Amino acid sequence: MELDPATLDEASIYNFMMSTILPRPIAWVSTVDAQGRPNLAPYAYFMGVCCVPMTVLFCPVVPPAPKRKKDTLRNVEAVPEFVVNVASASCIDAVNLSAAPLPAGESEFDLTGVTPVPSSRVRPPRVREAAVSYECRVRDIIEISAEPGGGWVVLGTVLAAHVDDALLDPVTHQVDLQGLRPVGRLGGGSFVNAASDTFTLTRYKTLADLAARK
């Protein structure tokens, strides 16, 4: 069956995308508003972009009426900095709770009981309970559509990264997957622990590697 997005309503497109583009990593994004009040919210439209410079992105979508923009987006427009805290199994209940629609200016840190820690390079705090955090300066905000179902792409240059010493290989700088236990978003209210069902495949990096396969 071929689907034409132009013939589908927003709910149908959303359900199809959310049940096929998965698992999606979760950015637990902390920001501050112009008054310095912190905000914390999860985003499952999240990905690394490149290494040089170290760059990440997340995508706030258009919230339900009457709001046009989420607090996170309004905050990074006013104070162009944010922290991506990696969502792990150990704090997933707090991640989920932080998605609740609090009034603007009220703190999800207070709601969830997680601990704000001063960042070293940016104004928004990071989450102490998160094993990995990326401090970022906004590089660009790209509006795709401000209509219902639309959203923005927020690109951030990473100025500093924080990681639990127990999880980091000091030589390779690879983080232990089993210790991190990152959680991914599936469709609806379903999530997955990315460390619970893994397998390894050979990566063919050269023609010689490919020839050796035969």
MOLIN-V155859 format. One record per backbone hydrogen bond with DSSP energy under -0.5 kcal/mol. CO is the residue of the C=O (numbers start at 1). NH is the residue of the N-H. E is the energy in kcal/mol with one decimal. If there is no record, write none. Layout:
co = [CO/CO]
nh = [NH/NH]
e = [E/E]
//
This chain:
co = [3/4/5/9/10/11/12/13/14/15/17/17/20/24/25/26/26/27/27/28/29/30/31/33/37/39/41/43/44/45/47/50/53/54/55/55/56/57/58/58/60/64/70/71/72/73/74/75/79/80/82/83/83/84/84/85/86/87/88/89/91/92/93/94/96/97/100/103/107/108/109/109/114/115/117/126/126/127/131/132/133/133/134/134/135/135/136/137/140/141/142/142/145/147/150/151/151/152/153/153/154/155/155/156/156/157/160/162/164/164/165/167/168/169/174/176/177/181/182/183/184/185/187/190/192/192/193/202/203/206/207/208/209/210/211]
nh = [5/7/8/13/14/15/16/17/18/19/20/21/22/185/27/28/87/29/43/85/41/83/39/36/33/31/29/27/46/59/57/55/52/158/49/50/156/47/60/154/152/67/74/75/76/77/78/79/81/138/136/30/85/86/134/28/88/183/91/92/95/96/97/98/99/100/102/106/111/112/113/114/116/128/126/117/128/130/164/86/135/162/84/136/159/160/82/157/155/143/144/153/151/150/62/144/145/154/142/155/58/139/140/56/158/137/135/133/167/168/168/176/170/173/169/180/181/89/194/26/192/24/190/186/184/194/196/204/205/210/211/212/213/213/214]
e = [-0.7/-2.5/-1.2/-2.1/-2.7/-2.6/-2.1/-2.7/-2.9/-1.2/-1.2/-2.9/-1.2/-3.0/-0.5/-0.6/-1.2/-1.0/-2.2/-2.5/-2.2/-2.1/-2.5/-2.2/-1.9/-2.2/-2.7/-3.2/-1.0/-2.0/-2.6/-2.4/-0.5/-3.1/-3.0/-1.0/-3.0/-2.2/-0.5/-2.9/-2.5/-1.1/-2.3/-2.5/-2.4/-1.6/-1.6/-3.9/-3.1/-2.3/-3.1/-2.5/-0.7/-0.5/-2.6/-2.1/-0.7/-2.5/-1.4/-0.9/-2.1/-2.7/-2.2/-2.0/-1.3/-2.0/-1.9/-2.0/-1.7/-2.6/-1.7/-0.5/-0.5/-2.8/-2.6/-2.7/-0.6/-1.3/-1.9/-2.6/-0.5/-3.0/-2.4/-0.5/-3.1/-1.3/-2.3/-2.9/-2.9/-0.6/-0.6/-2.7/-0.8/-2.7/-2.3/-2.3/-1.7/-0.5/-3.0/-0.6/-1.7/-3.2/-1.4/-2.3/-0.5/-2.5/-3.3/-2.3/-2.1/-0.7/-0.8/-2.6/-0.7/-2.6/-2.3/-2.3/-2.9/-2.4/-2.7/-0.7/-2.3/-2.2/-2.0/-2.8/-3.1/-0.8/-1.8/-0.5/-1.0/-1.7/-2.5/-2.1/-0.6/-0.7/-1.3]
//
